[in-house]
Amino acid sequence: MNGADRLCDTLLVNDVDVCFANPGTSEMHFVAALDRKPQMRCVLGLFEGVVTGAADGYARMADKPAATLLHCGPGMANALANMHNARRAWTPMINVVGDHATYHLQHDAPLTSDIESLAKPMSHFVRRIASAEDVGPAIEEAYVASLTLPGVTTVILPADCAWNGVEPAELKPVKLPALKSVDATTIRDIAAGLRKHGTRAAIMLTGLALREAPMEMAARACAATGAKIFSQMSNGRVQRGAGRVAMPKIHYPVDKALDQLKDIDYLVLVGAQIPVGFFAYPGKPGRLVHEGCEIVTLARPGDDLPGTVAALTDELGATKTAPAFIAPPRREQPALPTGTLDADKVCSIVSTLLPENCIVCDESVSSGRMFYFDCYSAPQHDYIQLTGGAIGEGIPLAVGAAVACPDRKVIGMQADGSGMYTVQGLWTQARENLDVVTVIFANRTYAILHGEMRAVGVNDFGRNAKLMLNLDEPALDWVSMARGLGVEAARATTAEEFTKLFKGALGRKGPFLIEAVI
Amino acid sequence: MNGADRLCDTLLVNDVDVCFANPGTSEMHFVAALDRKPQMRCVLGLFEGVVTGAADGYARMADKPAATLLHCGPGMANALANMHNARRAWTPMINVVGDHATYHLQHDAPLTSDIESLAKPMSHFVRRIASAEDVGPAIEEAYVASLTLPGVTTVILPADCAWNGVEPAELKPVKLPALKSVDATTIRDIAAGLRKHGTRAAIMLTGLALREAPMEMAARACAATGAKIFSQMSNGRVQRGAGRVAMPKIHYPVDKALDQLKDIDYLVLVGAQIPVGFFAYPGKPGRLVHEGCEIVTLARPGDDLPGTVAALTDELGATKTAPAFIAPPRREQPALPTGTLDADKVCSIVSTLLPENCIVCDESVSSGRMFYFDCYSAPQHDYIQLTGGAIGEGIPLAVGAAVACPDRKVIGMQADGSGMYTVQGLWTQARENLDVVTVIFANRTYAILHGEMRAVGVNDFGRNAKLMLNLDEPALDWVSMARGLGVEAARATTAEEFTKLFKGALGRKGPFLIEAVI
């Protein structure tokens, strides 16, 4: 057996059994080894952004990392944008990047590049494998790091470390260290702070704290103290719907976010970052809380977030208190909109028809900005979204979620400009026959940038601005593109057409795309 | 006026008047400034790999850099693979990467990343702008660096450096330093070496040495001494066709390359790298020349390559010698193949019908490997190709070449697997109505990897290998994809069909795609 076999075996013994891949020549021994392991599910992406975006979606839903197979520095470069999103979502991921044989690097062959320099900004952990015998330890380290940071890990596999022989060995699963818990003093101090600040306090959560049980626990603390609750602006995964906490997230527009947080004097962070503007704007503040707001960190990413929330609520004596903010079920089904389609009508129809237990992948950007706030009372579902602002995450995220949860409907809310970045992911949906409905918000512009241009005082666009912000000449024909990639598709220009198509897509299995012209 | 205006003015005064762009919020002031400069041609790419690939193709043909506009670290990450190819082609390029305002970086907002770490592996020059007044000097430095290294430069533009005011100033073009010339001793020594080794010597060229005049000059030196001539395996641009030097390039398969160079004892590098295997293979050498071969460097990239070749030939007293290796015109038009289509037939038809003065963009990978060797006697044309092995360069390269040379037909020889990486570039061809015929070699596999798998001893593929190396389930429908992106397209399954479609495409203006099913 060789290093590549050891790599596969080490992944498999640790229950990492999905590999999203886009291989090249330097990974041929790795491919050959994967071919000897039918228990590993290999999923091809026709572009590396699909590979890491899918690995991100997979891990968010499976709560364990997938492996990826990437080809040299340029192949990883293509994967970086969605590694960035995964990093911002604290998603466990094990990227395996093939490189030249150790002794070939000196020749500076055409594909040679500084992989470490490329990997570090988008990885929490980077490790170059030194030999075939080093493969096992490197993968074990990456596996542990991916789940305990938690986050994106990158392991560089020189070709000769894959093809050189290793001694057979009996592999055992790695023992994961316990998640860090938070000290009692911090919990006591923060409980006192919440009591003191009452309704002018807020708890802000992200990561594993946004699952049903810890959200409910946090909402008990809120009920006991009067504190508000928020999630970050963007989060890896939120469990939503009637009967769960109606978790508000921080708004993207700076003025709206400032308004949301203007009365908060005491902000408790649970794995979350201090809320800041997505971008800076002349004359507007960077931080979204007021100057006098005290910010305290209850737990950091990598800490036991659910356990810490429970400990805080216990300290407040509120573990039996009825939780605040629980979303009621809809009293009646809202009427479906009719007439010419627009973004809000699409959101409304999707929200109204949302099936129980589905997974929503949201990269609707400006078009779907109210969707999240609209569907807190919908049937229970998981909501996963673009986290790092690196557009081109939506279609791959849906791929990964569908691979992780083959029995659940996946609904992709996809802006058209963003969707173009990783449109290749539709082909993977077709090849794997994934149960994904993709809704394209076809506004044929970078709509968000129209708003941002107005924000910088440009209301009358000239030729160059139009050339850079509009996607209308020629209009993208998503139905043809989807069919070209093997996915059935149709176009809707009225609300009635959209409703019919969306109902039809929910009633069948397999990938389907709806171009909603808005 | 603000820093963004200064940026545009500094580019324009230095005759940089094309900007390939994919903007985001942090570049809105840059977009607004470009909107005030109608003399700047702004070309939108729907993915950043299109942007830098197009800038690469543009500069290879225009012999001056284009600017690019990229959005933050993740936007640049998407651009890196084609920056890598440009770096390997020594292409001048000025990337402008928007970043957060200087004072916003401390907040680690979602899109924040270490842009320098990402940029350095794929840039010869990286510079972060410090203030609005620093914009002009930074762009001037990048411009000079792009043309004197020559190569890829990256300038990081924080949003506040774009929006803050600058004093109006009268801008002048930068004076470019003279290219370095090579000392007389080196030239004399190498002339003596060529004389001594006779037919066991070779001159290997790349970069600007592969234009008609310096190639012919080098071929005079060869005629005088008996030396062979080669280009690198991959080159930014080669001027080809009847009446020019029939420049052979080093073969990709290691055994063929070793055979090509086995009799060479003395190798003279003109801007070229020592020839090495594209990849390492167990038991095969990395260097493609034999152990005893003496390798001497006549000139490095950034030296005056044409001038140095002329000086060498002069030293040999051969400036009037009839050049060796001049390609004769075809005696008669070869017969066009018929019957079921295959890759060789496609190459043969394209080569036979190649129009005078066209530009061939070659990313045909394994399918078109013989094309280059087949068409040395075709009508004169420019040949530009994938240089760094980062696939996904072909479609954007054709975009850039067509923008640079609007009166010349551009023919894209495009492998299907590679084409998928930056398929979005077809839309830019449609929007700009670029005169590009794209020929897709639709073999529906990563054919090169089939060969590489056999090379590592795997002849019988299992399920996982097939899943990772084949693109056939479902088959990519390039005609639908192209139409979805606004490009007219048709499919050929026989040689006759292909000939008819290719002739038709040559006879009209504007983008057209032929899916050649092979």
Interface residues (C-beta under 8 A of the other chain):
Chain A: A21 P23 G24 T25 S26 M28 H29 V31 A32 L34 D35 R36 K37 P38 M40 C42 V43 L44 L46 F47 G49 L69 C72 G73 P74 G75 A77 N78 L80 A81 H84 N85 R88 H100 A101 Y103 H104 Q106 H107 D108 A109 P110 L111 S113 D114 I115 S117 L118 K120 P121 M122 A159 D160 W163 M233 S234 Q273 I274 V276 G277 F278 F279 A280 P282 G286 R287 T387 G388 G389 A390 G392 G417 M420 Y421 V423 Q424 W427 A430 R431 Y446 I448 L449 E452 M453 A455 V456 G457 V458 F461 G462 R463 N464 A465 L467 M468 L469 L471 E473 P474 A475 L476 D477 W478 V479 S480 M481 A482 R483 G484 L485 G486
Chain B: A21 P23 G24 T25 S26 M28 H29 V31 A32 L34 D35 R36 K37 P38 M40 C42 V43 L44 L46 F47 G49 L69 C72 G73 P74 G75 A77 N78 L80 A81 H84 N85 R88 H100 A101 Y103 H104 Q106 H107 D108 A109 P110 L111 S113 D114 I115 S117 L118 K120 P121 M122 A159 D160 W163 M233 S234 Q273 I274 V276 G277 F278 F279 A280 P282 G286 R287 T387 G388 G389 A390 G392 G417 M420 Y421 V423 Q424 W427 A430 R431 Y446 I448 L449 E452 M453 A455 V456 G457 V458 F461 G462 R463 N464 A465 L467 M468 L469 L471 E473 P474 A475 L476 D477 W478 V479 S480 M481 A482 R483 G484 L485 G486
